[in-house]
């Protein structure tokens, strides 16, 4: 993960903002083109003011698009088949006949709405693929490695929880908007859990929903700890500051020790004995041995 990803994000952000900021005077009345969402109409709910009852429009209410909820969709299809079969074979009592027909109509309508999957053209998919690959790298760097998970060395559960819930991952602004994920107002980032959600939804569109997406495949086998990811800038700054302060402390102590040694040597030299015959300086304790055995000048005099 490097500066390239940052530049990529900036390009997409400027492209998204351009539709709003670069309108000329002759187009200012034209409505701003909405970003095509990966959510369908069935995922939106109508909003009303609680006090006035005024209609406030629609808002995406689902965490994931309905078309991705495979099990729920299969259950709905099974219910439709069973109701239709019961009607065809006259297994419904007369008292429940109208109700069963109404429910069948509702279920078929909902299934049809679920199957109205947003369609993206080749250019849009190409852009999505670039942003998708960049986001995979971001998420991979925000994960502990397989070796970390196996050895459990250096893994802080609190830090892991923070990355899952707090903004620490960069993402293309346009891709996030398509997946109904809001960027943090202060950092412009998203949590790792939000990033994983975007990857799952985008992968569904890039593959047509035919291939399952396994987030575990993003986990690196070994290498530097996830804490070295430049997502976790605050953690890195604090760690580097701690190391720098420790180095400064050691350097100061080393200087003190050197000064103490030099002072001791100077003091020892000052308190030493200088032989009057050979003019050699030594420790006082070595005077007798020097005079008796090593001073050549003294022995010559004798």
C-alpha positions in Angstrom: 0.0 0.0 0.0 1.5 3.2 -1.0 0.9 6.6 -2.5 -0.7 5.1 -5.6 -3.8 4.1 -3.7 -4.1 7.6 -2.3 -3.8 9.1 -5.7 -6.5 6.7 -7.0 -8.8 7.7 -4.2 -8.3 11.4 -5.0 -9.0 10.8 -8.7 -12.3 9.2 -7.9 -13.3 11.8 -5.3 -12.6 14.6 -7.7 -14.6 12.8 -10.4 -17.6 12.3 -8.1 -17.4 15.9 -6.9 -17.0 17.3 -10.4 -20.6 16.8 -11.4 -21.6 19.2 -8.6 -18.7 21.7 -8.7 -18.1 22.2 -12.4 -21.6 23.0 -13.7 -21.6 26.0 -16.0 -24.3 28.7 -15.7 -26.3 27.3 -18.5 -26.6 23.9 -16.8 -27.1 25.0 -13.2 -30.8 24.2 -13.3 -30.1 20.7 -14.5 -30.5 18.2 -11.6 -27.4 16.5 -10.4 -27.1 13.0 -11.8 -27.5 10.5 -9.0 -24.9 7.8 -8.4 -26.2 4.4 -9.6 -26.6 2.3 -6.4 -26.0 -1.4 -6.1 -29.2 -1.6 -4.0 -32.6 -2.1 -5.7 -35.9 -0.4 -5.1 -37.0 -3.2 -2.9 -34.2 -2.2 -0.4 -35.6 1.3 0.1 -38.3 2.4 2.5 -40.5 5.5 2.5 -39.7 8.1 5.2 -42.3 10.4 6.8 -42.0 13.2 9.3 -43.2 11.8 12.6 -44.9 15.0 13.7 -46.3 16.4 10.4 -46.6 13.2 8.4 -44.8 15.0 5.5 -43.3 12.6 3.0 -39.4 12.8 3.2 -38.6 10.5 0.3 -36.9 7.1 0.3 -33.8 5.7 2.1 -31.9 2.5 1.6 -32.7 0.5 4.7 -31.0 -2.9 4.0 -27.5 -3.8 5.0 -27.1 -5.9 1.9 -29.1 -5.9 -1.3 -32.1 -8.3 -1.2 -30.8 -10.1 -4.3 -27.8 -11.2 -2.3 -29.9 -12.8 0.4 -29.9 -16.2 -1.3 -31.6 -18.2 1.5 -34.4 -15.7 2.0 -35.0 -15.6 -1.8 -35.1 -19.4 -2.0 -37.7 -19.5 0.9 -39.8 -16.9 -1.0 -39.6 -19.0 -4.2 -40.6 -22.1 -2.3 -43.6 -20.3 -0.7 -44.8 -19.2 -4.1 -44.5 -22.7 -5.5 -46.4 -24.2 -2.5 -49.2 -21.7 -2.7 -49.6 -22.1 -6.4 -49.5 -25.9 -6.1 -52.2 -25.8 -3.4 -54.4 -23.6 -5.6 -53.9 -25.8 -8.6 -54.8 -28.9 -6.7 -57.7 -27.3 -4.8 -56.2 -27.9 -1.5 -57.2 -24.5 -0.1 -60.5 -24.2 1.8 -63.0 -21.7 0.4 -62.6 -19.5 3.5 -58.9 -19.1 2.9 -59.0 -19.0 -0.9 -59.0 -15.2 -1.4 -56.3 -14.7 1.3 -54.1 -17.3 -0.4 -54.5 -15.6 -3.8 -53.7 -12.2 -2.4 -50.6 -13.5 -0.6 -49.5 -15.3 -3.8 -49.8 -12.0 -5.7 -47.8 -10.1 -3.1 -45.0 -12.7 -3.0 -44.7 -12.8 -6.7 -44.5 -9.0 -6.8 -41.8 -9.0 -4.2 -39.8 -11.7 -6.0 -40.0 -9.7 -9.2 -38.7 -6.6 -7.3 -35.9 -8.6 -5.8 -34.9 -9.8 -9.3 -34.7 -6.2 -10.5 -30.9 -6.1 -10.0 -29.1 -2.8 -10.9 -27.2 -3.3 -14.2 -23.8 -1.7 -14.8 -22.2 -1.2 -18.2 -18.6 -2.3 -19.1 -17.1 1.1 -18.3 -18.7 1.2 -14.9 -17.6 -2.3 -14.1 -14.0 -1.5 -15.2 -14.0 1.4 -12.7 -15.5 -0.8 -10.0 -12.9 -3.4 -10.6 -10.0 -1.0 -10.2 -11.5 0.4 -6.9 -12.3 -3.1 -5.8 -8.7 -4.3 -6.2 -7.3 -1.3 -4.4 -9.7 -1.8 -1.5 -8.7 -5.5 -1.3 -5.1 -4.3 -0.7 -6.3 -1.9 2.0 -8.2 -4.6 3.8 -5.4 -7.1 3.5 -3.0 -4.6 5.1 -5.5 -4.0 8.0 -5.6 -7.8 8.8 -3.2 -9.7 11.0 -1.3 -12.3 9.0 -1.8 -16.1 9.1 1.4 -16.5 11.1 0.1 -13.8 13.6 -3.1 -15.8 14.0 -1.3 -19.1 14.4 1.2 -17.9 17.0 -1.1 -15.2 18.6 2.1 -13.2 19.2 1.5 -9.4 19.1 -2.2 -9.7 18.6 -4.2 -7.2 20.6 -7.9 -8.0 20.7 -8.7 -4.4 21.5 -6.8 -3.2 18.4 -8.5 -5.8 16.2 -11.9 -4.7 17.5 -10.9 -1.0 16.8 -10.0 -1.8 13.2 -13.3 -3.6 12.7 -15.4 -0.7 14.0 -13.4 2.6 13.6 -12.4 4.3 10.4 -9.0 3.1 9.3 -9.4 2.0 5.7 -9.3 4.3 2.6 -11.8 3.6 -0.1 -12.9 5.1 -3.5 -15.7 7.6 -2.6 -17.8 6.6 -5.6 -17.6 2.9 -4.8 -18.6 3.5 -1.2 -21.6 5.6 -2.3 -22.7 2.8 -4.7 -22.7 0.4 -1.7 -24.6 2.9 0.6 -21.5 3.3 2.9 -20.8 6.7 4.3 -17.2 7.9 4.9 -16.2 9.3 8.3 -16.6 13.0 8.2 -13.2 13.7 9.9 -10.9 11.0 8.3 -12.7 10.3 5.0 -12.1 6.6 5.9 -14.3 3.6 6.8 -14.0 0.7 9.2 -12.7 -2.6 8.1 -16.2 -4.2 8.5 -17.6 -1.6 6.2 -14.9 -2.2 3.7 -15.6 -5.9 3.8 -19.2 -5.2 3.1 -18.3 -3.2 0.0 -16.0 -5.9 -1.2 -18.8 -8.5 -0.9 -21.4 -6.4 -2.7 -19.0 -5.3 -5.5 -17.7 -8.9 -6.0 -21.3 -10.0 -6.5 -21.7 -7.6 -9.4 -18.3 -8.3 -10.9 -19.0 -12.0 -11.0 -22.7 -12.0 -11.6 -23.2 -13.5 -8.1 -21.9 -16.9 -9.3 -18.8 -17.0 -7.1 -18.7 -16.8 -3.2 -16.4 -14.2 -1.9 -14.0 -15.4 0.8 -12.5 -12.6 2.9 -10.0 -15.0 4.5 -8.2 -15.2 1.1 -7.0 -11.6 1.6 -5.1 -12.5 4.7 -1.3 -12.6 4.1 0.6 -15.7 5.1 3.4 -13.8 6.8 5.3 -10.6 6.7 5.1 -7.4 8.7 2.4 -7.1 11.4 -0.9 -5.5 10.3 -0.1 -2.7 12.7 2.5 -1.5 10.2 -0.3 -0.7 7.7 -0.3 3.0 6.9 -4.0 2.9 7.7 -3.1 2.9 11.4 -1.2 6.2 11.3 -1.9 7.2 14.8 -0.6 3.8 16.2 2.5 4.1 14.1 3.2 7.7 15.2 2.9 6.7 18.8 5.2 3.7 18.4 7.8 5.7 16.5 7.7 8.4 19.1 8.2 5.9 21.9 11.2 4.4 20.0 12.8 7.8 19.3 12.4 8.8 23.0 14.0 5.5 24.0 17.0 6.1 21.7 17.5 9.6 23.0 17.5 8.3 26.6 20.1 5.6 25.7 22.3 8.2 23.8 22.1 10.6 26.8 23.1 7.8 29.2 26.0 6.7 26.9 27.3 10.3 26.9 27.1 10.4 30.7 29.0 7.1 31.0 31.7 8.4 28.6 32.1 11.6 30.6 32.3 9.6 33.8 35.1 7.4 32.4 37.0 10.4 31.1 36.8 12.1 34.5 38.0 8.9 36.3 40.9 8.6 33.9 41.9 12.2 34.4 41.5 11.9 38.2 43.6 8.7 38.2 46.3 10.4 36.2 46.3 13.4 38.5 46.7 11.2 41.6 49.4 9.0 40.0 53.1 8.9 40.6 55.7 10.3 38.2 59.1 8.8 38.4 61.8 11.5 38.8 64.4 9.4 37.0 62.5 8.3 33.8 59.6 10.8 34.0 57.1 8.0 33.5 53.6 8.4 35.1 51.8 5.5 36.8 49.4 4.7 39.5 50.7 5.2 43.0 50.3 1.5 43.7 52.8 0.7 41.0 55.6 2.9 42.4 57.4 0.2 44.4 57.4 -2.3 41.6 58.5 0.3 39.0 61.4 1.5 41.2 62.6 -2.0 42.0 62.3 -3.6 38.6 61.3 -1.5 35.7 62.9 1.9 36.0 66.0 1.7 33.7 67.2 5.2 34.6 67.2 4.5 38.3 69.1 1.2 37.8 71.8 2.9 35.7 72.4 5.4 38.4 72.9 2.6 40.9 
